[in-house]
Amino acid sequence: MSISLKEILEKAASQVSDPEGLLYGDLDQAMCNVVKALFETLATSEVEQRAGVRLHERSGARQDYRNGYRCRRIQTSYRVIEVRIPRLRGQGYVPSFLEPGHRAIKEVERWVGKAFMTGLSRSEVIRLLESTTGCQPSESVLRRVQAELDRRVKAFQDRELVGDYEYVFLDAAWAKDIVGLHATRVCILTAIGVTREGKKEIVGYERAAIENESAWRGFLGRLVKRGLKPSRLSLVISDEHGGLLKAAGEVFGDVPHQLCWAHRCRNVRKAVAAEDRKAVIEGLRAIYKAAHLTAAKGAFRAFKACWAEKYGSLVASIEQDLGRLLAFYSCASVHWEYVRTSNPIERAFRELRRQQFGCGAFANRDSCNRAVFRVFNWLNERWEDQDIWEPRTRKLKASQPT
């Protein structure tokens, strides 16, 4: 630059018409005056550098001549301002803080991107920017921001999985798709991995028209291609969806599969008479809260003896799935409470519904992917420095007699 940073700030300050406004006047207008002066000073500095001389200076180093000014409306993230930009006679000049043909500075694109990432819809972003700056964002700004978000979505879904995952939770969330008469429902197939060091991470998600074996097989196969190692898994946790169970068995091989006790207890509660619900659930709780696998099997035998005559088919279904219901006992005892249900992934879906699914329906596939990415990426950032095993280890040690 031909002007030092100190000179730029001094010139900017000298061009503010009412310095007292910075302290006592309209703060928004005062900030606009400062930004306007700063932009004009930066433009002057760049023009002087190209011309080789300062304004009214005579020198043999001159490379071009000044040719007046042009006024340019510039959209910032809080106001539209009009800036006088110097012109050069022998060459075109666009200030470095602008792009040719673009009214908004790059800060506006970052602002719009953050607005999309916080859950605002396209129409809400337009209304908010119009109310704050007095001008709607151009279609080119919105398209560039959405294209950048789509690139980030693809990078998230295609990233290499480098974690040493010990557990994988699988489930699908349902959402309305497409606004209007032809609205349908889609499911968001989701996988959460937990490493041996206790780091939890959403490792992948995909849209699917229907939750079936084929959709799950493709999704899980792509996770393996991205770096998920079935040989390192100790347990796969999910609900009782038949297609998911078959696909997981095909893709992950003989990795033990844990069925969610929360889902099973809800299903059992619905199937028994109201007067028996409390006792039946207490019997199931005695099974999955047993001190070890042998005690859990003994608790099931007691449960079977008590309820087999009245609820024969229900007890038979539990007995048939007992191996998958008690698979968590093969893991470290400090992990039992965490991996015997699919609650960790259900909590992620609860956050997704709270932040995004309340919008009613998605306009298209891309808007759905961006919305889900926003929430899942936010959750991953929240979990990044957490060790989910540490508080459980501390609690277990505190409960043991000294």
N, C-alpha and C positions, 0 to 999 in steps of 0.2 A: 504494500500500500504506500501511497505517497504521503499519507498523513498518519501519524502515530495514533495509538489507541487513546492516549491522553488528549491529543488535539481533537480527535473525533468526539470524545465526551464533552470537552469544553465547548466545541462548536454546537453540539446538540443542546447543551444547557443554555447557550446564548440565544438560541433560536426559539426557546420556549417563551411565548408572549407574556404569560402570567405566571412567574415562578411561585407566587403565593398560592396559586391554585393547587400546587402539589401538597400544601399543608392544610388549606382552609376551604378550597373550592371544590368543584365537581371532580372527583378523583378519576372517573372514567375519561372525561375530556382531557384532564391533565396528562394521563397516561398516553392518550392518543397523540397529544402534542409532542411528548417525549419520543414516542416511537416514530412519528412522522419526521421529526428533526433528525433522529438517528439514521433512518433510512436515507434521507436526502443527503446527509453528510457522508454516509458510506458510498452512495452513488457518485458524489462529487469526487471523493478520493479515488475511486476506480477510474473515472473519466480522466482525472489529472494524471494518473499513472499511464493510461493509454496515450494521452496526448504528449507526455514527456515533460510538461510544464504545468505550473499552477495557473489559476485564473489571473489574467493581466500580467503574467510574467513573460519577459522576453529572453529567449535562450536559443542557442544553436542546437540544443537537443530536442527541439520541438518535432513531433511526429504527426500531429494532426491539429485541427482547429475546432474550437467549440462552435456549436451551431444552435444556440438557444436552448429551450426546454420543451418538454412535453409533459402533460399531466397524466398520471396513471392511477386508477383506483385499485387499491390493494386490499384484499380480504385477509385480516388477521383472525385469530381465534376469538377475539372479543369485540372487534369493531372494524368497519370498512373505512379506510383513510385514503385521502388523495395526496399523492406525493409528486413533487416536481422533479423530474429526472433529466439531467443534462443530456444534450445530443452532441454527436460528433459529426463533422462534415464529411470525412472520408470513409467512415465505417459505421456499421450499426452497433448499437450498444444496448444490452439487456443487463440490468444489475444482477449480481451473483445471488442475491436473496430471492430472485424470481426465476421462473422458467419461461422460455418463449411461448407465448400464447396462453399462459396460465395467469389467472387473476390472483389466486390464493398462494400464499407462501407455504413452504413445506410444513411449517408448524400446524397449519390448518389440517393437512392430511393426517398428521400424527394425532391431532385432537379428534378428528372424525373416527380414526381407527380405534382410539380408546373408547369413544362413545359407543361404537358397535360392540366392542369387547365387554362393556359393562352391561349389555343387554338391551340397549335402545334399538328400536326398529329403524328402518330407513326413513320412514315418515317422521318419526320422533326426532331423529338427528337433524332432518331438514328444518323442522319447526323450531328446535332449540337453537340451532345456529342462526336462523333468521331472526329470532327474538333477541339474541345477544349481539349480533353484528349488524343487523338491519339488512342482510342480504342472504339469499339462499345459496348453499354450496352448489357449484356447477355439477352437471352430470359427469364431466370428466374426472372431477375430484372423487366423487362417489365410486365411479367405476375403478379408478386406480386403487382406492382404499380396499374395495371389495376384492379386487384381483390379488392384492397383497395378502389379505386374510385367507383367500382360497389357497394361496401358495403355502401359508403357514399351516393350514389344515392338512394339506397333502404331505407336508414335511412331518407333521405329527403322526399321521397314519402310516407313513412309510419309513419312519426312523428305525434304526437298528436297535434291537433290544440287547443291552449289554449286562443287565442285572443278573445276579445269580439267584433266580427266583425259586423259592421253596414251596410256595402255595400259589394257586391260581383260583380266583373266584370268577364264576361265569353266570351271567344272567342277561335278560333283555328288558329294556324299557319301551313302552308303547307311547306313540304320539300321533296326533292328527296331522295329516299331510295334505297340502294343497287347499287353498281357500276357495269356497264356492260350492256349487251343486255336486261337483265330482270329488269331493273330499274323501279321502281314504285314511286308513291307519297304517303306520309303518312301525317296525320295531328297531330299536337301537341295540344291536348285539354288542356286549361290553365285556371286557376282561380286566381284572385287577390282579396284579402280581405283588407278592410280598417276598422280599429277599430274606436271606438268612440273618442279615444284620438288622432286620426290622423296618426296612424302608418299604412303604406302600406306594404303589404307582398304578395309574390307569395305563395299561400297556397298549390298549387298542379299542377301537369301536368302529362299527360299520352299520349302515342302514340296510335293512332287508324288508322286502314286501311282506314276508311271512316268516315266522319262527319255525323252521323245520330242520330235519337232519341235514339236508343239502346245504342250507345257509350256514349252519354251525360248522359243518365240515370244511367249507371254503374259508370261513373266518379263522378257525383254529389252524388250518393249514398255512395260512398266510402269517399267522403269529410265529409258527415254527420256522418258516423261511426267513423271517426277520430276526431270528436269533433266540427265540424261546426254546429251551432245551428240556424235552420231556424226561430225559435221563436224570436231570437234577431235581425234578419235582418230587415232593413228598406226598402231596395231596392235591386233588382237584375238588373244589367245593361248588355246589350248585343246588338248584331245586330239582324237582322230579320230572322235568320235561323229557319225554322219551327220545325225541330227536337229538337233544343235547347229549344225553347219556350215550347214545349209540355213536355219535360223531366224536365225542371225547375218547371213547374206548378205541375207536379206529385210529385217531390221530395221535393220541398220547400213549397208546399201548396199554401196558398193565399197571399204569400209575393208579394207586388207590383213589377211589372216588367217594367223597363224603356227601351224603344227602343232608339237606338243611333241616335241622330239628325244628326250627320255628315254623317252616312250611308244614311239616308233618303234624305238629301239634295243632295248628289251625285247622288242617283238614280233618283230623280226628275229632276235634271239638265240635265241628259241624255235623259229624256223622253219628254222634251219640246223643242219647236223650238228655234234656236239660238237667234233670236231677242227678245224672251221673257225670257230668262234665268235670266238676271239681275233682272228684276222686280219680277219674281216668287220667286227667292231666297230672295229678300228683304221682300217679304210678309211672307215667312216662318220664317225669322229672327225676324220679329215683333211678331210672335207667341211665340217662345221659349225664347225671351228676355223680355217678358212682365213683369211688376212689380209684378203681382200676378196671381193666377189661373183664376179669373174672367176676368181680362184684356186679358189673353191668349186666352180664349174662344171667347171673343169679336174680337180679332185679326183674329182668324180662320174664324169667320162668315164673316168678311170683305174680307178675302182671298177667301172664297167660292163664295161670290157674284161677285167677280172680274173674277174668272177663271173657274167656274163650267161649263159655256156654252162651252168654248173652250177645256178644259181638264177635262171632266166629270169623267172619270174613275180614273184619278190621284187624283182629289179632293175627290172622294168617298173613295179611299184607305186610304187617310190621315184621313178622318172623322171616318172611321172604327177603325183605330189604335190610335185615339186621346187620349183615356184614358191612353194607354201605353206611348204615346209620352209626355204627360204632368204629368206623375206620379211623376217626381222629385219635383213638387211644394208642395208635402206633407212633404218634408224634410226641414231642416233648410235652410234659404235663403243663408247663407254663403257657402253652399255646392252645390247650384244649378248648377253653371258653371262647376263644376268638375264632377257631376254625370249624366249630361244630354247627354253625349256621352261616347263611349267606348275608347276614346283617351288614358287613362292611360295604358290599356293593349296593345293598338296598339304601344305605345312607347316602351314597353318591347319587342314586336315582332321586332320592327325596330332595336333595339340593338342586338337581336338574329340574325337577318339577316346580320347585319353589321359585327359581330364578328365571326359567325360560318357558316351560310348558304352559304356563298361565296365559301365554299370548294367544291361545286358541288353536291356531294351525299355522303351518309354515307355507310360505308362498311357493317355494320350489326346493329342489334337492340341495342346492348350494346354501340357501339360507338355513336349512336344517343342519347341515354339516358345520356351518360357522357357529351356530348357536350352541350346539353340543360341544364343539371344540372349546368355545369360550369358557364354559363351566368346567369341563374336564381339565383343561390346562390350568385354570385357577386352582382347582383342587390339588393337582400335582405340585404346584408351587407351594401351596400350604403344607403339604405333607413332606416336602423335600428334606427338611431338617429334623423330622420327627422319627423317633425310634419307638414303634408300637409295642415292642417287647419290654422296654425298660420299666415302665410303670407296673406291668404285670409281674416282672421279676422282683421288683421291690415289694409289691404286695404279698407275693408268695413267701419271701424271706421274712417279712414282718409277722406272718401268720404261723410260722414254724416256731416251736418251743426252743428257748435258748438253753 
